[in-house]
Amino acid sequence: MTTKTDTEINRAVAEALGMGDCFKYFDPCNNVADAWPIIVENGISLDSPLRNLDKRWQARGNGCYRYDLDPLRAAMLVYLEMMESEK
């Protein structure tokens, strides 16, 4: 798991989307209305928690994957990984 806070992830996602500093109310780690368009537009899939992984959700997209207790957070981490791999 990552040690980044939700705020750090939200800021990085906002920067990747070209939002600059306009992310004060942008919270894709906790708000499905912010996260869902990113998830759909980038083909990120969410798999329900697996018992052998301490009930963590898996998010996958474009060869990247992450596990987290919060599905939106996992999806945003995958999104950031996908953006990093495109550089």
TIMI-2910 file (N, C-alpha, C, CB; in pm, 1 decimal, decimal comma, always signed):
<rs>
+----------+----------+----------+----------+----------+----------+----------+----------+----------+----------+----------+----------+------+
!      n_x !      n_y !      n_z !     ca_x !     ca_y !     ca_z !      c_x !      c_y !      c_z !     cb_x !     cb_y !     cb_z ! resn !
+----------+----------+----------+----------+----------+----------+----------+----------+----------+----------+----------+----------+------+
!    +83,4 !   -118,6 !     +0,0 !     +0,0 !     +0,0 !     +0,0 !    +87,3 !   +124,1 !     +0,0 !    -94,6 !     +0,2 !   +120,7 !  Met !
!    +29,4 !   +228,1 !    -50,9 !   +102,5 !   +353,5 !    -56,9 !    +92,5 !   +429,5 !    +74,8 !    +50,4 !   +439,5 !   -171,1 !  Thr !
!   +190,4 !   +512,3 !    +99,5 !   +188,1 !   +592,8 !   +221,0 !   +137,9 !   +733,7 !   +193,8 !   +326,3 !   +598,2 !   +283,2 !  Thr !
!    +96,5 !   +761,3 !    +71,8 !    +43,5 !   +892,4 !    +38,5 !    -91,2 !   +912,7 !   +105,3 !    +31,2 !   +909,2 !   -113,1 !  Lys !
!   -115,7 !  +1035,8 !   +146,8 !   -245,5 !  +1069,4 !   +205,3 !   -347,2 !  +1089,8 !    +92,5 !   -235,3 !  +1197,5 !   +295,1 !  Thr !
!   -474,6 !  +1089,2 !   +128,3 !   -578,8 !  +1116,2 !    +29,7 !   -557,8 !  +1253,4 !    -33,7 !   -718,3 !  +1107,9 !    +94,7 !  Asp !
!   -519,4 !  +1351,1 !    +46,0 !   -497,3 !  +1485,9 !     -5,6 !   -385,3 !  +1487,6 !   -109,1 !   -464,6 !  +1581,9 !   +108,7 !  Thr !
!   -278,8 !  +1415,7 !    -83,1 !   -167,6 !  +1408,0 !   -178,3 !   -211,2 !  +1340,2 !   -308,0 !    -48,9 !  +1332,1 !   -116,3 !  Glu !
!   -289,4 !  +1233,9 !   -295,8 !   -339,2 !  +1163,7 !   -414,4 !   -434,2 !  +1254,1 !   -491,8 !   -410,2 !  +1031,6 !   -374,8 !  Ile !
!   -527,4 !  +1320,3 !   -421,9 !   -621,2 !  +1411,3 !   -487,2 !   -546,9 !  +1520,5 !   -563,0 !   -715,9 !  +1473,7 !   -384,2 !  Asn !
!   -443,2 !  +1577,1 !   -501,0 !   -365,0 !  +1682,8 !   -565,4 !   -295,7 !  +1629,4 !   -691,1 !   -260,5 !  +1740,5 !   -466,9 !  Arg !
!   -237,7 !  +1510,6 !   -681,3 !   -168,6 !  +1451,0 !   -796,5 !   -266,0 !  +1421,1 !   -910,2 !    -96,2 !  +1322,1 !   -754,7 !  Ala !
!   -385,4 !  +1372,9 !   -877,1 !   -487,1 !  +1345,5 !   -979,7 !   -529,8 !  +1477,1 !  -1044,8 !   -610,7 !  +1271,9 !   -917,9 !  Val !
!   -552,2 !  +1580,4 !   -964,2 !   -590,2 !  +1711,1 !  -1017,8 !   -482,8 !  +1763,7 !  -1112,2 !   -614,5 !  +1811,2 !   -903,8 !  Ala !
!   -357,1 !  +1749,7 !  -1075,1 !   -247,3 !  +1794,2 !  -1160,7 !   -243,1 !  +1713,8 !  -1290,2 !   -113,4 !  +1782,3 !  -1086,8 !  Glu !
!   -263,6 !  +1582,4 !  -1280,7 !   -263,8 !  +1497,1 !  -1400,4 !   -377,3 !  +1534,0 !  -1495,2 !   -275,3 !  +1349,6 !  -1360,8 !  Ala !
!   -486,7 !  +1583,2 !  -1439,7 !   -600,9 !  +1625,0 !  -1520,1 !   -587,4 !  +1768,6 !  -1569,9 !   -728,1 !  +1610,6 !  -1440,1 !  Leu !
!   -479,7 !  +1835,4 !  -1531,0 !   -458,2 !  +1973,1 !  -1573,5 !   -541,4 !  +2074,8 !  -1498,8 !   -486,2 !  +1985,1 !  -1717,5 !  Gly !
!   -583,0 !  +2040,9 !  -1377,6 !   -665,4 !  +2131,0 !  -1298,1 !   -582,5 !  +2236,1 !  -1224,8 !   -746,7 !  +2051,7 !  -1198,6 !  Met !
!   -452,0 !  +2219,3 !  -1222,1 !   -367,5 !  +2313,1 !  -1150,2 !   -401,0 !  +2315,5 !  -1002,6 !   -381,0 !  +2451,9 !  -1208,6 !  Gly !
!   -420,0 !  +2435,3 !   -948,9 !   -449,5 !  +2449,4 !   -805,7 !   -598,3 !  +2454,9 !   -775,6 !   -383,6 !  +2573,5 !   -751,9 !  Asp !
!   -682,7 !  +2425,3 !   -873,8 !   -828,1 !  +2434,4 !   -856,1 !   -887,1 !  +2304,1 !   -803,0 !   -895,2 !  +2471,2 !   -988,4 !  Cys !
!   -826,2 !  +2246,2 !   -702,7 !   -874,7 !  +2117,9 !   -653,9 !   -927,1 !  +2124,5 !   -510,7 !   -765,0 !  +2015,8 !   -662,5 !  Phe !
!   -954,5 !  +2242,3 !   -462,8 !   -996,6 !  +2258,7 !   -323,5 !  -1114,0 !  +2166,9 !   -286,7 !  -1035,1 !  +2403,8 !   -298,0 !  Lys !
!  -1210,7 !  +2154,9 !   -375,1 !  -1328,4 !  +2072,4 !   -346,8 !  -1327,3 !  +1942,3 !   -426,7 !  -1455,7 !  +2150,5 !   -377,2 !  Tyr !
!  -1217,0 !  +1912,9 !   -491,2 !  -1201,9 !  +1792,8 !   -573,4 !  -1148,5 !  +1681,2 !   -484,7 !  -1106,7 !  +1818,3 !   -695,5 !  Phe !
!  -1225,5 !  +1573,8 !   -468,9 !  -1188,5 !  +1467,1 !   -375,5 !  -1219,8 !  +1328,7 !   -433,4 !  -1262,0 !  +1485,9 !   -241,7 !  Asp !
!  -1148,9 !  +1289,3 !   -539,5 !  -1180,0 !  +1160,5 !   -602,1 !  -1149,2 !  +1039,4 !   -514,2 !  -1104,3 !  +1148,2 !   -730,2 !  Pro !
!  -1071,6 !  +1055,3 !   -409,6 !  -1045,9 !   +943,0 !   -319,3 !  -1167,3 !   +910,6 !   -232,1 !   -925,8 !   +973,6 !   -230,9 !  Cys !
!  -1256,9 !  +1008,0 !   -217,3 !  -1370,9 !   +989,4 !   -127,7 !  -1505,7 !  +1025,4 !   -188,2 !  -1350,6 !  +1070,0 !     -5,6 !  Asn !
!  -1506,4 !  +1087,5 !   -304,8 !  -1631,1 !  +1132,3 !   -366,2 !  -1648,9 !  +1064,0 !   -501,5 !  -1632,5 !  +1286,7 !   -382,1 !  Asn !
!  -1747,6 !   +977,6 !   -509,9 !  -1769,4 !   +901,3 !   -632,7 !  -1802,3 !   +992,0 !   -750,9 !  -1881,4 !   +800,4 !   -612,3 !  Val !
!  -1864,5 !  +1106,8 !   -726,4 !  -1896,1 !  +1199,6 !   -835,4 !  -1769,2 !  +1255,2 !   -899,6 !  -1983,2 !  +1314,7 !   -783,8 !  Ala !
!  -1663,0 !  +1269,4 !   -823,2 !  -1534,1 !  +1313,9 !   -877,1 !  -1458,1 !  +1198,1 !   -940,9 !  -1449,1 !  +1377,8 !   -766,6 !  Asp !
!  -1468,0 !  +1081,5 !   -881,5 !  -1388,2 !   +966,4 !   -925,7 !  -1447,2 !   +894,1 !  -1046,5 !  -1373,4 !   +868,8 !   -812,3 !  Ala !
!  -1579,0 !   +881,9 !  -1052,3 !  -1639,6 !   +795,4 !  -1153,6 !  -1604,9 !   +834,4 !  -1297,2 !  -1788,2 !   +796,4 !  -1137,2 !  Trp !
!  -1607,9 !   +963,0 !  -1334,0 !  -1569,7 !   +996,9 !  -1472,2 !  -1425,5 !   +954,4 !  -1504,8 !  -1585,3 !  +1148,0 !  -1495,1 !  Pro !
!  -1336,2 !   +965,2 !  -1410,2 !  -1196,6 !   +924,1 !  -1430,9 !  -1189,4 !   +773,0 !  -1449,1 !  -1107,3 !   +968,6 !  -1311,6 !  Ile !
!  -1263,1 !   +700,7 !  -1367,1 !  -1264,8 !   +554,6 !  -1373,5 !  -1316,9 !   +508,2 !  -1509,8 !  -1351,9 !   +496,2 !  -1259,6 !  Ile !
!  -1429,9 !   +565,1 !  -1553,3 !  -1491,5 !   +525,0 !  -1679,8 !  -1405,1 !   +565,4 !  -1798,6 !  -1630,8 !   +586,7 !  -1693,1 !  Val !
!  -1361,5 !   +689,9 !  -1802,7 !  -1284,1 !   +740,2 !  -1916,9 !  -1151,4 !   +667,8 !  -1935,4 !  -1258,2 !   +887,8 !  -1900,2 !  Glu !
!  -1099,0 !   +610,3 !  -1828,3 !   -968,7 !   +544,7 !  -1836,3 !   -977,8 !   +392,6 !  -1828,7 !   -879,8 !   +595,0 !  -1726,0 !  Asn !
!  -1098,9 !   +340,4 !  -1832,6 !  -1118,5 !   +195,4 !  -1834,6 !  -1064,4 !   +125,4 !  -1712,3 !  -1054,7 !   +137,6 !  -1955,6 !  Gly !
!  -1077,8 !   +187,9 !  -1597,3 !  -1031,0 !   +127,3 !  -1472,2 !  -1142,0 !    +37,4 !  -1418,2 !   -990,9 !   +237,1 !  -1366,7 !  Ile !
!  -1105,9 !    -85,0 !  -1382,7 !  -1205,5 !   -176,5 !  -1327,5 !  -1179,8 !   -195,7 !  -1179,3 !  -1203,2 !   -312,4 !  -1401,2 !  Ser !
!  -1287,9 !   -222,6 !  -1107,9 !  -1280,1 !   -247,5 !   -963,5 !  -1330,6 !   -387,3 !   -935,9 !  -1362,0 !   -142,2 !   -882,6 !  Leu !
!  -1251,6 !   -463,1 !   -863,3 !  -1290,8 !   -597,6 !   -821,9 !  -1320,0 !   -595,1 !   -673,5 !  -1180,4 !   -702,1 !   -855,3 !  Asp !
!  -1427,6 !   -662,9 !   -635,7 !  -1469,0 !   -664,5 !   -496,0 !  -1360,5 !   -724,5 !   -407,4 !  -1599,1 !   -742,5 !   -480,2 !  Ser !
!  -1366,5 !   -694,1 !   -278,7 !  -1263,2 !   -741,1 !   -186,2 !  -1246,3 !   -892,9 !   -188,4 !  -1296,0 !   -696,1 !    -45,6 !  Pro !
!  -1124,3 !   -934,1 !   -177,3 !  -1090,4 !  -1074,9 !   -173,2 !  -1053,4 !  -1111,7 !    -30,0 !   -974,5 !  -1107,6 !   -271,4 !  Leu !
!  -1105,0 !  -1220,4 !    +17,8 !  -1079,2 !  -1259,8 !   +156,2 !   -930,4 !  -1276,0 !   +186,3 !  -1151,2 !  -1388,8 !   +186,8 !  Arg !
!   -854,9 !  -1329,0 !    +92,3 !   -714,1 !  -1353,1 !   +120,1 !   -630,3 !  -1225,3 !   +113,5 !   -659,7 !  -1454,8 !    +22,9 !  Asn !
!   -690,2 !  -1113,4 !    +82,5 !   -617,6 !   -986,8 !    +77,3 !   -673,0 !   -888,3 !   +180,2 !   -625,4 !   -926,3 !    -63,8 !  Leu !
!   -717,7 !   -938,8 !   +292,6 !   -766,7 !   -854,2 !   +401,9 !   -876,7 !   -757,7 !   +359,7 !   -652,8 !   -776,3 !   +460,0 !  Asp !
!   -964,7 !   -807,0 !   +273,4 !  -1081,6 !   -731,0 !   +228,1 !  -1046,0 !   -603,5 !   +152,8 !  -1167,5 !   -696,2 !   +345,7 !  Lys !
!   -931,8 !   -602,8 !    +88,1 !   -892,7 !   -488,5 !     +6,2 !   -952,5 !   -500,7 !   -133,5 !   -739,4 !   -477,3 !     -1,8 !  Arg !
!   -988,6 !   -387,6 !   -190,5 !  -1039,2 !   -381,4 !   -327,7 !   -921,2 !   -380,6 !   -423,3 !  -1129,0 !   -255,7 !   -349,3 !  Trp !
!   -943,7 !   -434,4 !   -541,8 !   -841,9 !   -427,8 !   -645,4 !   -893,4 !   -337,7 !   -756,9 !   -806,3 !   -569,9 !   -699,3 !  Gln !
!   -808,8 !   -243,1 !   -797,1 !   -837,6 !   -159,8 !   -913,1 !   -735,7 !   -195,9 !  -1019,7 !   -832,9 !     -6,3 !   -877,9 !  Ala !
!   -782,7 !   -206,8 !  -1146,5 !   -693,8 !   -244,1 !  -1257,2 !   -720,7 !   -156,7 !  -1377,7 !   -711,4 !   -392,3 !  -1294,3 !  Arg !
!   -613,4 !   -130,2 !  -1451,6 !   -628,0 !    -56,5 !  -1575,5 !   -497,0 !    -48,3 !  -1650,1 !   -680,9 !    +82,0 !  -1548,6 !  Gly !
!   -499,8 !    -83,8 !  -1776,6 !   -384,3 !    -71,4 !  -1864,9 !   -256,7 !   -133,0 !  -1806,4 !   -360,1 !    +73,9 !  -1895,9 !  Asn !
!   -269,1 !   -251,8 !  -1750,1 !   -153,2 !   -322,5 !  -1696,4 !   -111,5 !   -279,4 !  -1557,4 !    -39,3 !   -305,2 !  -1787,2 !  Gly !
!   -180,7 !   -183,9 !  -1499,6 !   -150,2 !   -136,7 !  -1364,2 !   -255,7 !   -191,3 !  -1268,5 !   -145,1 !    +19,9 !  -1358,2 !  Cys !
!   -215,6 !   -215,3 !  -1145,9 !   -313,5 !   -257,0 !  -1046,0 !   -269,1 !   -214,0 !   -906,9 !   -334,3 !   -409,2 !  -1050,8 !  Tyr !
!   -368,6 !   -192,7 !   -821,8 !   -344,6 !   -155,8 !   -682,7 !   -453,8 !   -216,2 !   -596,0 !   -339,7 !     -1,5 !   -665,5 !  Arg !
!   -417,9 !   -241,2 !   -470,9 !   -511,9 !   -290,1 !   -370,7 !   -525,4 !   -184,3 !   -262,0 !   -465,3 !   -426,6 !   -310,7 !  Tyr !
!   -647,8 !   -165,1 !   -213,6 !   -669,1 !    -72,2 !   -102,8 !   -802,7 !   -104,8 !    -37,8 !   -665,2 !    +76,5 !   -151,3 !  Asp !
!   -817,4 !    -66,3 !    +87,6 !   -944,0 !    -86,7 !   +157,4 !  -1054,6 !     +1,9 !    +98,2 !   -927,0 !    -57,6 !   +307,6 !  Leu !
!  -1016,3 !   +111,4 !    +34,7 !  -1111,6 !   +203,8 !    -27,0 !  -1104,8 !   +188,6 !   -178,7 !  -1082,3 !   +351,2 !    +15,2 !  Asp !
!  -1214,1 !   +151,8 !   -243,9 !  -1209,9 !   +128,8 !   -388,2 !  -1176,3 !   +253,9 !   -470,0 !  -1341,9 !    +74,3 !   -433,6 !  Pro !
!  -1225,3 !   +370,3 !   -427,6 !  -1196,4 !   +492,0 !   -503,4 !  -1048,6 !   +529,4 !   -492,8 !  -1283,8 !   +607,8 !   -453,7 !  Leu !
!   -993,6 !   +513,1 !   -375,7 !   -850,6 !   +539,7 !   -355,6 !   -766,9 !   +445,2 !   -442,6 !   -812,3 !   +523,6 !   -205,5 !  Arg !
!   -803,7 !   +317,7 !   -445,5 !   -731,4 !   +221,2 !   -529,1 !   -738,8 !   +262,4 !   -675,7 !   -788,8 !    +78,6 !   -510,6 !  Ala !
!   -856,3 !   +306,4 !   -719,4 !   -873,6 !   +348,0 !   -858,8 !   -789,2 !   +470,7 !   -890,9 !  -1020,9 !   +377,2 !   -887,7 !  Ala !
!   -781,3 !   +565,6 !   -798,1 !   -702,4 !   +686,1 !   -823,8 !   -552,7 !   +654,2 !   -826,8 !   -731,6 !   +792,9 !   -716,8 !  Met !
!   -509,8 !   +559,5 !   -746,8 !   -369,9 !   +516,8 !   -750,9 !   -337,9 !   +450,8 !   -884,5 !   -339,4 !   +420,1 !   -635,0 !  Leu !
!   -431,3 !   +371,6 !   -935,5 !   -412,1 !   +310,6 !  -1067,2 !   -409,0 !   +419,0 !  -1174,4 !   -524,2 !   +207,6 !  -1097,3 !  Val !
!   -497,9 !   +515,4 !  -1165,1 !   -498,2 !   +625,0 !  -1261,6 !   -362,2 !   +695,4 !  -1264,0 !   -610,0 !   +725,6 !  -1228,2 !  Tyr !
!   -308,3 !   +724,8 !  -1147,2 !   -178,2 !   +792,3 !  -1140,7 !    -68,2 !   +705,1 !  -1199,8 !   -143,9 !   +828,8 !   -995,7 !  Leu !
!    -74,0 !   +574,9 !  -1172,6 !    +24,0 !   +482,2 !  -1231,4 !    +12,8 !   +481,8 !  -1383,6 !     +3,7 !   +339,1 !  -1176,3 !  Glu !
!   -108,6 !   +481,2 !  -1433,0 !   -130,4 !   +482,4 !  -1577,7 !    -74,2 !   +608,9 !  -1640,5 !   -279,4 !   +469,9 !  -1609,5 !  Met !
!    -95,7 !   +722,9 !  -1574,8 !    -45,8 !   +849,1 !  -1627,3 !   +108,3 !   +850,8 !  -1624,7 !   -103,3 !   +968,0 !  -1545,6 !  Met !
!   +165,4 !   +793,4 !  -1520,7 !   +311,7 !   +787,2 !  -1509,6 !   +370,1 !   +698,5 !  -1618,7 !   +353,5 !   +734,8 !  -1370,7 !  Glu !
!   +303,0 !   +589,6 !  -1649,1 !   +355,9 !   +496,9 !  -1750,8 !   +346,1 !   +554,7 !  -1891,5 !   +281,0 !   +363,7 !  -1745,1 !  Ser !
!   +260,4 !   +655,4 !  -1911,1 !   +245,8 !   +719,7 !  -2041,7 !   +355,6 !   +822,3 !  -2068,8 !   +110,3 !   +786,6 !  -2051,5 !  Glu !
!   +426,5 !   +863,1 !  -1964,5 !   +532,2 !   +965,8 !  -1980,9 !   +649,3 !   +911,7 !  -2055,6 !   +578,8 !  +1018,5 !  -1846,5 !  Lys !
+----------+----------+----------+----------+----------+----------+----------+----------+----------+----------+----------+----------+------+
</rs>
